[in-house]
Amino acid sequence: MAGKGRARQILFVPVSGSAGSGEVQRCSLLADTLHASAPGITSHFLLADGAPAVAWPVTTLTGSPTRAIAEVQAAIRDIRPTVVVFDGNARVATMKTARAVGARVVLVSSRPSARRRGFRLRRMACLCEHWLVGADVGAARGWRERVGKWAQPGVAVRRFSTLFAPPGPRPGKPGPPGLAGPYVVVCPGSGQHLLADCSSAELFGQAATILAAEGVTTVAVAAPAAPPAIDAGSLDNATLMALLARADAALLGGGSLLVQALALGVPVLALPLQDEQASRVAWLAGRDAVVQASAADAKALAGELHDLFADAPERGRLQRAAAALELRNGLDEAVAALVALAGTRGKR
């Protein structure tokens, strides 16, 4: 039995930095949910300096874990976790260190390039589980996965469309006021992406301000906006999900939040903020599940979101197309898998 005579601890090692933070947010959600459902398991994070804050003990690295390899190895040897979750990518050397201390190893891959690397034989030899996350990770098995599973049949491969907290405000943290009638949500995600003339947060805040001035009730999340827009600041995942679930439409970036919103049935205007997001948005737009924004311009974004908000048939079409993708929330399955892994130390 894992952890007999010692605490069961899960070490989360997400790709991290000052730009996109989807991996950090996903791992934080897993840790939060584990705390609520399995209080005997503790969590610890390895994060790059400047990464978004989490509510758990953190060892700060000088760079993202894929670069600060020696620091990650030293932390694993010092902490000696029961399970190590690498999210985004991982070096073979750090995976081997995790196995050497008796930890179970999980790799979470949400980017196509990371999924391909995750099925390379040297990585598969270090893994207990490989989790694929994304709207496009259906039942089809590519040749890399088939070869990886042939070489390492004991590695479990799980597929999750998305992971998010069940919609609902966290106790003591009510949602934004003044939302009795129809409204839209504007949120670029939690990362800090730099565009040509401003940050993504500034651009989305400007679009929210313009749209609100036209009479549409607009809630801006993680995007500073001026009245009459409602500036909600940053929200925890459950509160944000509740806000999105009741929204008539949303302007979002192309990160993990986009798939979460589609799983909730939200009609979305999406603006990709980096190359990886552009691929995701193009894939979803090709299936008529989102409207792709025409330009990174505040006035244009406000106009396109206004058009979507006013066009009920178009919103219905988007919702039907998204529903056809059968996007499901895999949070419960993911947490149950981690609990099981934490109880089987040293075994594949």
C-alpha positions in Angstrom: 0.0 0.0 0.0 1.4 3.4 -0.9 2.4 5.8 1.8 2.2 3.2 4.6 3.8 5.1 7.5 4.2 8.2 5.5 1.9 10.8 4.0 0.5 10.4 0.5 1.6 13.5 -1.5 1.0 14.4 -5.1 3.5 16.7 -6.7 2.2 18.8 -9.6 4.7 19.9 -12.2 2.9 22.0 -14.8 4.6 24.0 -17.5 4.6 27.4 -16.1 5.7 31.0 -16.7 4.2 34.5 -17.2 2.3 33.7 -20.4 -0.3 31.0 -20.8 -1.3 29.3 -17.5 -3.8 26.7 -18.5 -1.6 23.9 -17.1 -1.2 25.6 -13.8 -4.9 26.2 -13.5 -5.7 22.6 -14.4 -3.4 21.3 -11.8 -4.7 23.7 -9.2 -8.2 22.5 -9.9 -7.1 18.9 -9.4 -5.4 19.8 -6.1 -8.4 21.7 -4.9 -10.8 18.9 -5.7 -8.5 16.3 -4.2 -8.5 18.3 -1.0 -12.2 18.2 -0.8 -12.7 14.5 -1.7 -9.5 12.9 -0.3 -8.3 14.9 2.6 -5.6 12.3 3.4 -3.7 13.3 0.3 -1.6 16.5 0.2 -0.4 18.5 -2.8 2.8 20.4 -3.6 3.7 22.4 -6.7 6.8 23.1 -8.7 6.3 26.5 -10.5 8.5 28.9 -12.4 9.1 32.3 -10.8 6.3 34.6 -12.0 3.7 31.8 -12.5 0.1 32.4 -11.2 -0.3 31.8 -7.5 -1.9 28.6 -6.2 -3.3 27.8 -2.8 -0.8 25.0 -2.1 2.8 24.8 -1.0 5.1 25.8 -3.8 8.8 25.2 -4.6 9.8 28.1 -6.9 12.0 27.3 -9.9 14.2 29.7 -11.9 12.4 28.7 -15.1 9.7 26.4 -16.5 10.2 22.8 -15.4 11.2 21.8 -18.9 14.2 24.1 -18.5 15.0 23.9 -14.8 15.7 20.1 -15.0 18.2 19.8 -12.2 16.0 21.9 -9.9 13.0 19.6 -10.6 15.1 16.5 -10.0 16.4 17.9 -6.7 12.8 18.8 -5.6 11.5 15.3 -6.4 14.3 13.7 -4.4 13.7 16.0 -1.5 9.9 15.7 -1.4 9.7 12.0 -2.4 6.0 12.3 -3.5 3.7 9.4 -4.0 2.5 10.6 -7.4 4.1 13.1 -9.8 1.8 14.8 -12.3 3.7 16.5 -15.2 1.3 18.7 -17.1 2.2 20.1 -20.5 5.6 18.4 -21.1 8.3 16.7 -19.2 11.9 15.7 -19.7 12.8 12.0 -19.5 15.4 12.7 -16.9 12.8 14.2 -14.5 10.4 11.3 -15.1 13.2 8.8 -14.3 14.0 10.6 -11.1 10.3 10.4 -10.1 10.3 6.6 -10.7 13.6 6.2 -8.9 12.0 7.6 -5.7 9.1 5.2 -6.1 6.5 7.7 -7.4 3.8 6.9 -9.9 4.1 9.2 -12.9 1.2 10.8 -14.9 1.7 12.9 -18.0 -1.1 15.3 -19.0 -0.9 16.4 -22.7 -3.3 19.0 -24.0 -1.2 20.3 -27.0 -0.9 18.1 -30.1 2.9 18.4 -30.0 3.0 17.3 -26.4 0.7 14.4 -27.1 3.1 13.2 -29.8 6.1 13.5 -27.5 4.3 11.7 -24.7 4.0 8.6 -26.8 7.7 8.4 -27.5 9.1 5.1 -26.2 11.5 6.6 -23.7 8.7 8.6 -22.1 6.2 5.8 -22.2 8.7 3.6 -20.3 8.6 6.1 -17.4 4.8 6.5 -17.3 2.0 4.9 -15.3 -0.7 7.0 -17.1 -0.9 9.4 -20.1 -3.8 11.7 -20.1 -4.9 13.4 -23.3 -7.0 16.5 -22.8 -8.8 18.5 -25.5 -11.9 18.7 -27.7 -10.2 16.8 -30.4 -9.1 13.7 -28.5 -11.8 11.3 -29.6 -11.6 7.6 -29.8 -9.2 7.5 -32.8 -5.7 6.1 -32.0 -2.8 7.4 -34.0 0.2 5.3 -34.9 2.3 6.8 -32.2 -0.2 5.8 -29.6 -0.5 2.3 -31.0 3.3 1.8 -31.0 3.6 3.3 -27.5 0.9 1.0 -26.1 2.4 -2.0 -27.9 5.8 -1.3 -26.2 4.3 -0.4 -22.8 0.9 -2.1 -22.5 0.7 -1.3 -18.8 0.5 2.4 -19.3 -3.1 3.6 -19.0 -4.2 6.2 -21.6 -7.1 8.3 -20.6 -9.0 10.9 -22.7 -10.7 14.0 -21.3 -12.5 16.6 -23.4 -12.0 19.1 -20.6 -11.7 19.4 -16.8 -13.5 22.0 -14.8 -15.2 22.6 -11.5 -19.0 22.0 -11.3 -20.6 25.5 -11.8 -21.4 27.2 -8.5 -20.0 30.1 -6.4 -17.4 29.2 -3.8 -18.7 29.9 -0.3 -17.9 33.5 0.7 -17.2 34.5 -2.9 -20.5 35.5 -4.6 -20.6 36.2 -8.3 -20.9 39.6 -9.9 -24.1 41.6 -9.1 -26.6 43.0 -11.5 -27.1 40.0 -13.7 -30.9 39.5 -13.6 -31.3 39.7 -17.4 -29.4 38.6 -20.5 -25.6 39.2 -20.4 -22.4 38.3 -22.1 -19.0 37.3 -20.6 -15.6 38.6 -21.8 -12.6 36.7 -20.6 -9.2 36.1 -22.3 -8.2 33.4 -19.8 -5.7 33.7 -16.9 -2.5 34.0 -18.9 -0.8 37.2 -19.8 -0.4 37.2 -23.6 1.2 40.2 -25.3 -0.3 41.4 -28.6 0.9 44.0 -31.0 -0.3 47.1 -29.1 -1.4 45.8 -25.7 -1.9 42.7 -23.5 -4.8 40.3 -24.1 -6.4 41.5 -20.8 -6.3 45.1 -21.9 -7.7 44.2 -25.4 -10.6 42.2 -23.9 -11.3 44.9 -21.3 -11.6 47.5 -24.0 -14.0 45.4 -26.0 -16.1 44.8 -22.9 -16.2 48.6 -22.2 -17.3 49.3 -25.8 -20.0 46.7 -25.8 -21.4 47.7 -22.4 -21.6 51.3 -23.6 -23.9 50.0 -26.4 -26.4 48.7 -23.8 -25.4 45.1 -23.5 -24.8 43.8 -20.0 -21.2 42.8 -20.1 -19.1 41.0 -17.4 -15.4 41.2 -17.8 -13.3 38.6 -16.1 -9.5 38.9 -15.8 -9.8 41.9 -18.2 -10.0 45.4 -16.6 -13.0 47.2 -17.9 -14.6 50.6 -17.3 -18.3 51.1 -16.4 -20.9 50.4 -17.5 -19.2 47.1 -18.0 -19.1 44.9 -14.8 -15.4 44.3 -13.9 -15.5 41.0 -12.0 -11.7 40.8 -11.5 -10.4 37.2 -11.3 -12.8 34.4 -10.3 -12.2 30.9 -9.1 -13.1 28.2 -11.6 -16.4 27.1 -10.1 -17.7 30.7 -10.0 -16.5 31.4 -13.5 -18.2 28.2 -14.7 -21.5 29.3 -13.1 -21.2 32.7 -14.7 -20.5 31.2 -18.1 -23.3 28.6 -17.8 -25.9 31.3 -17.6 -24.4 33.7 -20.2 -26.1 34.3 -23.6 -22.7 34.5 -25.3 -19.0 35.0 -24.5 -15.8 36.4 -26.0 -13.0 34.1 -25.0 -9.4 33.3 -25.9 -8.5 30.0 -27.5 -7.2 28.2 -24.4 -8.7 25.6 -22.1 -11.4 27.9 -21.0 -12.9 27.8 -24.5 -13.5 24.1 -24.3 -14.9 24.4 -20.8 -17.4 27.0 -22.1 -18.5 24.8 -25.0 -19.1 21.9 -22.7 -21.4 24.1 -20.8 -23.3 25.1 -24.0 -22.1 28.7 -24.3 -22.1 30.3 -27.8 -18.6 31.6 -28.1 -16.7 34.2 -30.2 -13.1 33.0 -29.9 -9.9 35.0 -30.5 -6.7 32.8 -30.5 -3.9 34.4 -28.5 -1.0 32.1 -29.6 -0.2 29.5 -32.2 -1.4 26.6 -30.2 -4.7 28.4 -29.5 -5.1 29.2 -33.2 -5.0 25.5 -34.1 -7.7 24.7 -31.5 -10.0 27.6 -32.6 -9.6 26.6 -36.3 -10.5 23.0 -35.5 -13.6 24.0 -33.6 -14.6 26.6 -36.1 -14.3 24.0 -38.8 -16.9 22.1 -37.0 -19.2 25.1 -36.7 -18.9 25.0 -32.8 -17.4 28.5 -32.4 -17.2 31.8 -34.3 -13.6 32.8 -34.9 -13.0 36.5 -34.4 -11.8 38.4 -37.4 -9.2 40.6 -35.8 -7.5 41.5 -32.5 -9.2 44.9 -32.4 -11.4 46.0 -29.5 -14.1 47.7 -31.7 -14.3 44.7 -34.0 -14.5 42.3 -31.2 -17.3 44.3 -29.5 -19.2 44.4 -32.8 -18.9 40.7 -33.5 -20.0 39.8 -29.9 -22.9 42.2 -30.2 -24.0 40.5 -33.4 -23.7 37.0 -31.8 -25.7 38.2 -28.7 -28.5 39.6 -31.0 -28.7 36.5 -33.2 -30.6 33.8 -31.4 -30.7 31.4 -34.4 -26.9 31.6 -34.8 -26.4 31.0 -31.1 -28.6 27.9 -31.3 -26.7 26.6 -34.3 -23.4 27.0 -32.4 -24.8 25.2 -29.4 -26.1 22.3 -31.4 -22.7 21.9 -33.2 -20.8 22.0 -29.9 -23.2 19.5 -28.4 -22.5 17.1 -31.3 -18.8 17.0 -30.2 -20.0 15.4 -26.9 -17.5 17.3 -24.8 -17.6 16.0 -21.2 -16.1 17.1 -18.0 -13.7 14.5 -16.8 -12.8 16.0 -13.4 -14.4 13.2 -11.3 -12.6 10.5 -13.3 -9.3 12.3 -13.1 -9.5 12.8 -9.4 -10.5 9.2 -8.8 -7.5 8.1 -10.9 -5.1 10.2 -8.8 -6.6 8.8 -5.6 -6.1 5.3 -6.9 -2.5 6.0 -8.0 -1.7 7.4 -4.6 -2.7 4.1 -3.1 -0.3 1.9 -5.2 3.2 3.3 -4.7 5.9 1.7 -6.8 3.6 -0.4 -9.0 2.8 0.3 -12.6 
